Amino acid sequence: MLASGALAHGGITLFSSPAPRFAETEERGIAIMGKIRVAINGYGNLGRGVEKALAHAEDMELLAVFTRRAPETVVTAGAPVVALRELPSWVGKIDVVINCGGSATDLETQTPQVAEHFNVVDSFDNHAHIPAHFAAVDATAKEHGTLALISSGWDPGFFSLQRAYGLAFLPAGETYTFWGPGLSQGHSDAVRRISGVKHAVQYTLPVEENMQRILAGEKLELSTAEKHRRQVFVVLEEGADADAVREAIVTMPDYFAPYETEVNFISEAEFARDHTGMPHGGHVIRIGETTPGTTQVVHGELKLDSNPEFTGSVLAASARAVARMAAAGATGAITLFDVPPAQLVAADPAELRQHWL
Amino acid sequence: MLASGALAHGGITLFSSPAPRFAETEERGIAIMGKIRVAINGYGNLGRGVEKALAHAEDMELLAVFTRRAPETVVTAGAPVVALRELPSWVGKIDVVINCGGSATDLETQTPQVAEHFNVVDSFDNHAHIPAHFAAVDATAKEHGTLALISSGWDPGFFSLQRAYGLAFLPAGETYTFWGPGLSQGHSDAVRRISGVKHAVQYTLPVEENMQRILAGEKLELSTAEKHRRQVFVVLEEGADADAVREAIVTMPDYFAPYETEVNFISEAEFARDHTGMPHGGHVIRIGETTPGTTQVVHGELKLDSNPEFTGSVLAASARAVARMAAAGATGAITLFDVPPAQLVAADPAELRQHWL
């Protein structure tokens, strides 16, 4: 797969002469043969999700987990834990670093920094800031001859792919994204900040009736609030006023006020039993007309028991593609839009064509 | 997009030095600037579907329709009709030929022939013969410096992409493909050959109950007959024996005998009113576990009013990608597995990232 100087893939020779960045790529220690050497940067829910995904990838190995915490306080499933400040001394030993920090505080700083020395993957999901993040990472990666895949995961990521194919194959149409049923961390945090709330989770749910109308081919104009409703489960502090808490939730601007919101008060035992997972999912629907009155519907759906484990799995596959494309000489910033699907899969191209086409 | 010597795309420079095939590519007349020049080879339902799709593509133009019939007997929506034997004299004037013949008789011969002179796209869908067809096309295309994308459409094609991403993102799991509700041309033809049948259509339908169990996360082992049932609408010849026709249908080996088959007899007027469209669709479902007991479901669905118009739309987008990738120096055979999604879309990469990621 990572043949010297040429990435022969799917029968197409991408490079007939040595790729210009190939020598420098070798200096960086790209694994031309053998397993793809991966490091995880940040060991929260997402970092653990990536670690679990790598256990399914026989062509990849997890070399180390880097952390800002004291390494001796971090327990992995087996990989050595290393202080993040030591990362630069690993140049030449790692093919791809998977940045598992948060979009709010970490990735905008960390991904360009890591791209100075390593190929890198991140899950940057602040849609409004993606163009700026892409530009910053692209400049650094091009200057240093590395390859950086940003904004991978499920949305942005898998859902972005669904949107792009919908646009490609049905250029005249409308695209709808519905999120849920799924846990929203941001909305859960907002509820937890209300006085009297001990524990809380918020689930985003699609408005099923409107989604079914769209799936049946209707072109509706819907606001976000017409596409989603909100379901909250709260454990109250001893003596807290349930009505006041409910009122504080349903009237909260932006977060809840525009939405149909259902508030449920439950016991601490029920909370522990039913609400500690991190499910998520949703739907991307493209309704197009190829000729007037001829309606074509493309629909993608995810139903995830664990958001961080699926996101981690997409990041692991993305790291595989980055290692292969970097070895073939690619540099700069990319997204999943720029990755041939075959590059994400462990199976070789002939097997993929024979059994999966 | 088709910048000279380098395909700068998604921030990644695929070629930092002139691509080796680029000069020869220019000799073949690849449109470096301006619209992508497309020809349709074969003007049946699929050819007309491609023609309709190209009407939505402002970056592409349909230069000619090639046919084996007498050109004066073929009426297009506007493109000139040319005898197929004249195709070689169009070298240098066409960027991509879209082969719209049938898999049973035409494409195995035509696609290698066309690839001697032109970049080409086909919808070859005989799964068992794909490896041999790929090898034959790849050898010719590499020898002549052309690029050929085979087996595009909805299945193989869009559904193949769904299967590949499912495999990439959930490597431990099972993949299920359900076809329908949709018109099967082969099964309709088989019914029409029965004595006493004047008109007939056959719809393939997924066995809804089994599909819902899988969507709920169950891993079932299902035969094709457990995944699909068959629904037939027949207009009888005057005086034909309905019971004999029904018996001939439901006992037909391979085609109907293994399946739950429903046979309906209708009038010629009902047939004309309700059964002359070519709807199709189906579902690709990947059920995976990222850790034991943590189930993740990836589900893709198509609901198509017109199979040939959607297939034509996928072929048109594929032709766009082929023109761009050929201009960047790619040669040989490829499938949609080898195409970065951004190459299929008319929008430029920055717009795609900003609005569709």
HADDOCK unambig.tbl for C-alpha pairs under 7 A between the chains (distance, minus, plus):
assign (segid A and resid 10 and name CA) (segid B and resid 334 and name CA) 5.58 0.50 0.50
assign (segid A and resid 10 and name CA) (segid B and resid 338 and name CA) 6.11 0.50 0.50
assign (segid A and resid 11 and name CA) (segid B and resid 138 and name CA) 6.49 0.50 0.50
assign (segid A and resid 11 and name CA) (segid B and resid 332 and name CA) 5.94 0.50 0.50
assign (segid A and resid 11 and name CA) (segid B and resid 333 and name CA) 5.46 0.50 0.50
assign (segid A and resid 11 and name CA) (segid B and resid 334 and name CA) 5.99 0.50 0.50
assign (segid A and resid 12 and name CA) (segid B and resid 330 and name CA) 6.36 0.50 0.50
assign (segid A and resid 12 and name CA) (segid B and resid 331 and name CA) 5.74 0.50 0.50
assign (segid A and resid 12 and name CA) (segid B and resid 332 and name CA) 5.08 0.50 0.50
assign (segid A and resid 12 and name CA) (segid B and resid 333 and name CA) 6.12 0.50 0.50
assign (segid A and resid 12 and name CA) (segid B and resid 334 and name CA) 6.21 0.50 0.50
assign (segid A and resid 13 and name CA) (segid B and resid 330 and name CA) 6.40 0.50 0.50
assign (segid A and resid 13 and name CA) (segid B and resid 331 and name CA) 6.58 0.50 0.50
assign (segid A and resid 14 and name CA) (segid B and resid 330 and name CA) 5.83 0.50 0.50
assign (segid A and resid 16 and name CA) (segid B and resid 20 and name CA) 6.73 0.50 0.50
assign (segid A and resid 20 and name CA) (segid B and resid 16 and name CA) 6.61 0.50 0.50
assign (segid A and resid 52 and name CA) (segid B and resid 290 and name CA) 6.95 0.50 0.50
assign (segid A and resid 53 and name CA) (segid B and resid 290 and name CA) 6.48 0.50 0.50
assign (segid A and resid 56 and name CA) (segid B and resid 171 and name CA) 6.71 0.50 0.50
assign (segid A and resid 56 and name CA) (segid B and resid 172 and name CA) 6.96 0.50 0.50
assign (segid A and resid 130 and name CA) (segid B and resid 354 and name CA) 7.00 0.50 0.50
assign (segid A and resid 131 and name CA) (segid B and resid 354 and name CA) 6.22 0.50 0.50
assign (segid A and resid 138 and name CA) (segid B and resid 11 and name CA) 6.50 0.50 0.50
assign (segid A and resid 156 and name CA) (segid B and resid 357 and name CA) 5.56 0.50 0.50
assign (segid A and resid 160 and name CA) (segid B and resid 356 and name CA) 6.07 0.50 0.50
assign (segid A and resid 160 and name CA) (segid B and resid 357 and name CA) 4.66 0.50 0.50
assign (segid A and resid 163 and name CA) (segid B and resid 356 and name CA) 6.24 0.50 0.50
assign (segid A and resid 164 and name CA) (segid B and resid 341 and name CA) 6.75 0.50 0.50
assign (segid A and resid 164 and name CA) (segid B and resid 356 and name CA) 6.53 0.50 0.50
assign (segid A and resid 165 and name CA) (segid B and resid 341 and name CA) 6.76 0.50 0.50
assign (segid A and resid 167 and name CA) (segid B and resid 345 and name CA) 6.85 0.50 0.50
assign (segid A and resid 168 and name CA) (segid B and resid 317 and name CA) 6.08 0.50 0.50
assign (segid A and resid 168 and name CA) (segid B and resid 344 and name CA) 5.61 0.50 0.50
assign (segid A and resid 168 and name CA) (segid B and resid 345 and name CA) 4.65 0.50 0.50
assign (segid A and resid 169 and name CA) (segid B and resid 313 and name CA) 5.53 0.50 0.50
assign (segid A and resid 169 and name CA) (segid B and resid 314 and name CA) 5.09 0.50 0.50
assign (segid A and resid 169 and name CA) (segid B and resid 317 and name CA) 6.34 0.50 0.50
assign (segid A and resid 170 and name CA) (segid B and resid 313 and name CA) 6.90 0.50 0.50
assign (segid A and resid 171 and name CA) (segid B and resid 56 and name CA) 6.71 0.50 0.50
assign (segid A and resid 172 and name CA) (segid B and resid 56 and name CA) 6.95 0.50 0.50
assign (segid A and resid 290 and name CA) (segid B and resid 52 and name CA) 6.94 0.50 0.50
assign (segid A and resid 290 and name CA) (segid B and resid 53 and name CA) 6.48 0.50 0.50
assign (segid A and resid 290 and name CA) (segid B and resid 309 and name CA) 6.33 0.50 0.50
assign (segid A and resid 294 and name CA) (segid B and resid 305 and name CA) 5.66 0.50 0.50
assign (segid A and resid 294 and name CA) (segid B and resid 306 and name CA) 6.72 0.50 0.50
assign (segid A and resid 295 and name CA) (segid B and resid 304 and name CA) 6.70 0.50 0.50
assign (segid A and resid 295 and name CA) (segid B and resid 305 and name CA) 5.56 0.50 0.50
assign (segid A and resid 296 and name CA) (segid B and resid 303 and name CA) 5.88 0.50 0.50
assign (segid A and resid 296 and name CA) (segid B and resid 304 and name CA) 4.52 0.50 0.50
assign (segid A and resid 296 and name CA) (segid B and resid 305 and name CA) 5.78 0.50 0.50
assign (segid A and resid 297 and name CA) (segid B and resid 302 and name CA) 5.67 0.50 0.50
assign (segid A and resid 297 and name CA) (segid B and resid 303 and name CA) 4.95 0.50 0.50
assign (segid A and resid 297 and name CA) (segid B and resid 304 and name CA) 6.18 0.50 0.50
assign (segid A and resid 298 and name CA) (segid B and resid 301 and name CA) 6.00 0.50 0.50
assign (segid A and resid 298 and name CA) (segid B and resid 302 and name CA) 4.84 0.50 0.50
assign (segid A and resid 298 and name CA) (segid B and resid 303 and name CA) 6.68 0.50 0.50
assign (segid A and resid 299 and name CA) (segid B and resid 300 and name CA) 5.76 0.50 0.50
assign (segid A and resid 299 and name CA) (segid B and resid 301 and name CA) 4.91 0.50 0.50
assign (segid A and resid 299 and name CA) (segid B and resid 302 and name CA) 6.24 0.50 0.50
assign (segid A and resid 300 and name CA) (segid B and resid 299 and name CA) 5.76 0.50 0.50
assign (segid A and resid 300 and name CA) (segid B and resid 300 and name CA) 4.49 0.50 0.50
assign (segid A and resid 300 and name CA) (segid B and resid 301 and name CA) 6.26 0.50 0.50
assign (segid A and resid 301 and name CA) (segid B and resid 298 and name CA) 6.01 0.50 0.50
assign (segid A and resid 301 and name CA) (segid B and resid 299 and name CA) 4.91 0.50 0.50
assign (segid A and resid 301 and name CA) (segid B and resid 300 and name CA) 6.25 0.50 0.50
assign (segid A and resid 302 and name CA) (segid B and resid 297 and name CA) 5.67 0.50 0.50
assign (segid A and resid 302 and name CA) (segid B and resid 298 and name CA) 4.84 0.50 0.50
assign (segid A and resid 302 and name CA) (segid B and resid 299 and name CA) 6.23 0.50 0.50
assign (segid A and resid 303 and name CA) (segid B and resid 296 and name CA) 5.89 0.50 0.50
assign (segid A and resid 303 and name CA) (segid B and resid 297 and name CA) 4.95 0.50 0.50
assign (segid A and resid 303 and name CA) (segid B and resid 298 and name CA) 6.68 0.50 0.50
assign (segid A and resid 304 and name CA) (segid B and resid 295 and name CA) 6.69 0.50 0.50
assign (segid A and resid 304 and name CA) (segid B and resid 296 and name CA) 4.52 0.50 0.50
assign (segid A and resid 304 and name CA) (segid B and resid 297 and name CA) 6.18 0.50 0.50
assign (segid A and resid 305 and name CA) (segid B and resid 294 and name CA) 5.67 0.50 0.50
assign (segid A and resid 305 and name CA) (segid B and resid 295 and name CA) 5.56 0.50 0.50
assign (segid A and resid 305 and name CA) (segid B and resid 296 and name CA) 5.79 0.50 0.50
assign (segid A and resid 306 and name CA) (segid B and resid 294 and name CA) 6.74 0.50 0.50
assign (segid A and resid 309 and name CA) (segid B and resid 290 and name CA) 6.34 0.50 0.50
assign (segid A and resid 313 and name CA) (segid B and resid 169 and name CA) 5.54 0.50 0.50
assign (segid A and resid 313 and name CA) (segid B and resid 170 and name CA) 6.89 0.50 0.50
assign (segid A and resid 314 and name CA) (segid B and resid 169 and name CA) 5.09 0.50 0.50
assign (segid A and resid 317 and name CA) (segid B and resid 168 and name CA) 6.09 0.50 0.50
assign (segid A and resid 317 and name CA) (segid B and resid 169 and name CA) 6.34 0.50 0.50
assign (segid A and resid 330 and name CA) (segid B and resid 12 and name CA) 6.36 0.50 0.50
assign (segid A and resid 330 and name CA) (segid B and resid 13 and name CA) 6.42 0.50 0.50
assign (segid A and resid 330 and name CA) (segid B and resid 14 and name CA) 5.85 0.50 0.50
assign (segid A and resid 331 and name CA) (segid B and resid 12 and name CA) 5.71 0.50 0.50
assign (segid A and resid 331 and name CA) (segid B and resid 13 and name CA) 6.56 0.50 0.50
assign (segid A and resid 332 and name CA) (segid B and resid 11 and name CA) 5.93 0.50 0.50
assign (segid A and resid 332 and name CA) (segid B and resid 12 and name CA) 5.06 0.50 0.50
assign (segid A and resid 333 and name CA) (segid B and resid 11 and name CA) 5.47 0.50 0.50
assign (segid A and resid 333 and name CA) (segid B and resid 12 and name CA) 6.11 0.50 0.50
assign (segid A and resid 334 and name CA) (segid B and resid 10 and name CA) 5.55 0.50 0.50
assign (segid A and resid 334 and name CA) (segid B and resid 11 and name CA) 6.00 0.50 0.50
assign (segid A and resid 334 and name CA) (segid B and resid 12 and name CA) 6.22 0.50 0.50
assign (segid A and resid 337 and name CA) (segid B and resid 340 and name CA) 5.95 0.50 0.50
assign (segid A and resid 337 and name CA) (segid B and resid 341 and name CA) 5.02 0.50 0.50
assign (segid A and resid 337 and name CA) (segid B and resid 342 and name CA) 5.02 0.50 0.50
assign (segid A and resid 338 and name CA) (segid B and resid 10 and name CA) 6.10 0.50 0.50
assign (segid A and resid 338 and name CA) (segid B and resid 340 and name CA) 4.74 0.50 0.50
assign (segid A and resid 338 and name CA) (segid B and resid 341 and name CA) 6.35 0.50 0.50
assign (segid A and resid 338 and name CA) (segid B and resid 342 and name CA) 5.91 0.50 0.50
assign (segid A and resid 339 and name CA) (segid B and resid 340 and name CA) 4.81 0.50 0.50
assign (segid A and resid 340 and name CA) (segid B and resid 337 and name CA) 5.94 0.50 0.50
assign (segid A and resid 340 and name CA) (segid B and resid 338 and name CA) 4.74 0.50 0.50
assign (segid A and resid 340 and name CA) (segid B and resid 339 and name CA) 4.80 0.50 0.50
assign (segid A and resid 340 and name CA) (segid B and resid 340 and name CA) 4.21 0.50 0.50
assign (segid A and resid 341 and name CA) (segid B and resid 164 and name CA) 6.76 0.50 0.50
assign (segid A and resid 341 and name CA) (segid B and resid 165 and name CA) 6.76 0.50 0.50
assign (segid A and resid 341 and name CA) (segid B and resid 337 and name CA) 5.02 0.50 0.50
assign (segid A and resid 341 and name CA) (segid B and resid 338 and name CA) 6.35 0.50 0.50
assign (segid A and resid 342 and name CA) (segid B and resid 337 and name CA) 5.02 0.50 0.50
assign (segid A and resid 342 and name CA) (segid B and resid 338 and name CA) 5.91 0.50 0.50
assign (segid A and resid 344 and name CA) (segid B and resid 168 and name CA) 5.61 0.50 0.50
assign (segid A and resid 345 and name CA) (segid B and resid 167 and name CA) 6.84 0.50 0.50
assign (segid A and resid 345 and name CA) (segid B and resid 168 and name CA) 4.64 0.50 0.50
assign (segid A and resid 354 and name CA) (segid B and resid 130 and name CA) 6.99 0.50 0.50
assign (segid A and resid 354 and name CA) (segid B and resid 131 and name CA) 6.23 0.50 0.50
assign (segid A and resid 356 and name CA) (segid B and resid 160 and name CA) 6.07 0.50 0.50
assign (segid A and resid 356 and name CA) (segid B and resid 163 and name CA) 6.23 0.50 0.50
assign (segid A and resid 356 and name CA) (segid B and resid 164 and name CA) 6.52 0.50 0.50
assign (segid A and resid 357 and name CA) (segid B and resid 156 and name CA) 5.58 0.50 0.50
assign (segid A and resid 357 and name CA) (segid B and resid 160 and name CA) 4.66 0.50 0.50
